[in-house]
Amino acid sequence: MTKVLVATEKPFAAAAVEGIKETVENAGFEFALLEKYEGQEALIEAAKTADAMIIRSDKATKEVLDAAKNLKIIIRAGAGYDNIDLVAATANNIVAMNTPGQNSNAVAELALGMMVFQARNHFNGKAGTELKGKKLGIHAYGNVGRYVANIAKGFGMQVFAFDPFVKKEDIEKDGVIALNSVEDLYSNCQFISLHIPANDKTKKSINFELLNSMPKGGTLVNTARKEVIHEEDLLKLMEDRNDFTYLSDIAPDCRADFENKHEGRFFFTPKKMGAQTAEANINAGIAGANQIINFIKNGDITFKVN
């Protein structure tokens, strides 16, 4: 019997676990659960007998994948998959997938929520500003970017986007202005919502030159990955421009510098929270279970990333 392991140091919502279990067992597969484990050894041990595995932010390292001799497929419940060693997965004939789009609305709502929180001075009782009429630039117009655009238009923002992998007409049919370069995006928009993946081309690509080109009162909102930010450049910009703010769904390594020098000009969630809603948990978890079933039974590799 095919054994499906859900291995999550940071657990799914209870309703999501029940939904995954029901989906897996209805397909005739065995369900196994590893939650709140401590250390890689626990994950390695559990993975040894799994035929399929669903993880969240857990690290599927070479050691884990090498030990999982029966593993045929691993699912990252979410869009990003940099926590899976894709080289090791391929070497072990393991198909790696993500679940794109399942967390998109949750991440988009968080991005806009952080913008409101900052614009209203962290709700400290002092007068703030409104988002209506402000220019928002969306850097990478994928699933999350589209949701951000839709919500932002509801606020009355002017929405722009840059994504070299999406056709201009596909962006503009959503009522969004497509710009021709990343430089145009940053220099035109007071707010930037960042959604690029972390890879060899994008790491540290959000640098001083880009950020310094933003208009007065510039605000960068990062619900992507901290690795795409050039942190040394960001700190220099914070020193040079007291009008600039940085909002992030994951604290940078230089968090202490922000806390010591830039009070009121930043906000970091206590942990990565973009997908932390009951709805996103259920959507991503059950999508992962269905992708496993479709792969095992039908050979479907639609969301393969390696």
N, C-alpha and C positions, 0 to 999 in steps of 0.2 A: 504493500500500500504506500502511495506517495505521502511522505511526511512534510507538512508545511510548518515551518518554524517562524513565529513572530518574535523577534528578538529586539527589545527596546529598553535601553537603559532609562530613557525618558518615556514613560508608557503612553500608549494611546488612551483616549477617553474610554471609559468602560463600555459605552454603547458601540464604539468602533470595534473593540475586541470581540464583543458578542456578534456583531455583523460579519466580521472576518471569519470567526469560528463557524457561524451558520453557513456562510457561503462555501467555505472549504469542505465542511462535512457533507453538505448537500451534493457536492461533486464526487463524494466517495473517497475523499482524502482524509488523512489523519492530521489533526491540529495539535500543535505544541506551542507553549508560551514561555518566554523568558523575559521577565520584567525586572527593572531596578537592580540589575546585576552589578557587581563590583569587580572591575578589572577585566582585561581581555581574556584571561584564562577561562572565565565562565562562558564567554561567548564562543571561544574556540571549542570547548567541550560540548556545548549544545549543538554547534554547527556540524559536528562530526557525523551525526546520524540524520541530518536533514537532506531532503531532496530538493526543497525550495525554501526560500527565506525572504521575509519581509523585514526591513529595518527602517529606522527614521534617520536620526543624526549619528547613529552608531557607526563606528569605524570598521569597515570591512577591509581589513589589511591583508597583505600577502599571507601572513601567518594564519589568519582566520580562513582564508580561501584555500590555502594549501592543505589545511587540516580537514576541510569539508569534502571528503572523497566522493560522497554521493550527490553533492550539490549540482543541480542542473541549471537553476535560475535564481537570481537574487534581485529583489525589487527594492528600490529606494522610494518610500512613500513620500513623494514630494517632487519638486522640479529639479533642484540641484542634486548632483550625484558625485561631487568631488570627494565624498567620504568612502567611495568604493575604489579600490585599486583595480582599475580597468585592465591594466597589463596582466596582473595576476589572474583576474577573472578569465580573460581570453586564453591565457596559458593553461588554465585548468578546464577549458571547454565549458565555462559557465556563462550563460547569457545574463547580462546586466540590463535592467530597465529602470526607468523612472516612471512617475505618474503625472505627466504634465497637465496643467490646467485644473487639477483637483483642489489646490490650495489658493488659486489665483484671487478669488474674491476676498478671502481672508487677508491676504497680503496687501491687496489694494486698499481695503478699508483701514488697515493699520497705517499705511503711508499717508492717506488723507487725514486720519486721526492725529498723527504726529504734526502734520502741517497746521491743523486747527489749534492744537495744544501750544505750539510755538507762537503762532500769530496772536494768540490771546494771552501771551506772557505766562504760560504754564498755569493759567487760571488763578493768578495771585491777587486778583482784585483791581489791578490797574488796567487802564484803557489799552486795548491792543489794536490790531488791524483786521481787515476782512480779506478773505480769499477771492471774493468776487472781483472780476476785472483784472486779476493778476495773471501773468504769463507763466504757464507750467510747461516745462520741457520733459518729455519722457525719453530716457536714454535706453533704448531697446524696446521695440514694440511687439513683444510676444504676448502670451496669455495674460500675465499680470499687467503689462503695460496697457492693454486694451481695457481691462477693468478700471485701472486708474483713470484713463481718459474718460470713460463713461461717467464715473462718479464725479470727477473734476468738472465736467461740463454741467452737471447738476448744481454745482456751487457757483456757476457762472464764470469759471476761469477760461482764459484763452489757452487752448491746448495745442502744443507743438510736439513733434516727435522726430527722432532720427534712428534709423535702423537700416544698415546697408543690405540686410538680408530680407527685407520686406519691400515689396513694390510700392512706389509712391501712391499709385491709385488705390491700393488696398488700405493704406493709411488714411487717405483723404476721403474715402467713402464713409468713414466713421465720423466725419466732421472734424478731423484733426489736420493741422497744417504740417505737411512733411517738409523737413529741411534737408539740405543737400550735404551737410557735414556736421560732425560733432562740435566743431568750433562755432558754427552758426547757432547750434542749439544752446550752448552755454552762454554765449555772448548776448542772446536775445531774451533769456528767461530768468526771472527772479527766483523761481522754484525749479529745481531739477529732481525728478524721481528716477532713481538709478536701478536698473534691472538687468545689467549685463552679467554673464557667468564669470567665474574665476578660472582662467586658463592662462597658458603661457603668453598669449597676446594681450590679455586684459589686466593681468596683475600689475598693480601700481600705475595703471594707465590714467587714473583720475588724479592729475598732477596740478602743480601750482599754476601753470599757464592757463589750463582750462578753467580752473576755479576762479582765478583772479579776473578772468574776462566777464564773469557774471555781473549783472547790474547791481547797484547799491541795494543793500538789504537782501543779498543773495542767500538762499537756503538750499543746502544739499540734503536730500532724503535718501538714505541708503537702506533698502530692504533686500539687497543682494548679498554680497560677501564682503567682509572687511579687507580681504586681500587685494581687491581692485583699487583700493585707496592708497595713494602714496602718502603715508602718514607723516613723514618728515615735511613734505610740501604742505600738507594740511595744517600742521602746527605753525609753519611759517606764515601761512595765509591768515590764520587766526590772530597772530601777533600783528600783522601788517594792516588788517582790516577789522575794525571793531564792529562793523555792520554785518559780518558774515556769521551764519549759524550752521551747525551740523547736527542732523538728526539721524540716528542709526538704530536698526534692529539688532545690531550686535556691537558691543563696545569695542573700540580700537585698542590696540596694545598700549597706546599712549594715553589711556583714559585718565591717569593720574594728572597729567599736564592740563587736561580740560578742567578737572575738578579743582585744581589749584589756581588756575589763571582765568578761566572763561565762564564763570558762573552766569547762568541765564541764557547762554548762547549755544547750548547743546542739550540733547536728550538722548540717552541710551536705554533701551529696554534692559531689564535685569538678566534676560536670557533671550535667545532668538525666539521671537513670538509671532512671526508672520503667519504661521500655520496653526497657531494655538487657539483654535475655535473647535467646538464640538462638531460643527458641520464639516470643517476641513478634515478633521481627524477621521470622521466616518467616510467621507468621500474618497480620501487618499487610500485609506486602509482597504476598503472594499474594492476599489479600483485595482489595487495591487493583487488582491486575492483572485479577482476575475482574470487579470493578465496571466497569472500563474496557471490557472485552469485552462485558458485558451492556448497557452504555450504547450503545456503537457499533453493536452488532448488533440490539439489541432496544429501545433507547430507555429502558432502566430507569434511573430517577432516584431510587431508594429512599433513598439516603444524601445527597442534595443538601442543601447548607447555605446556598446563596445564592438 
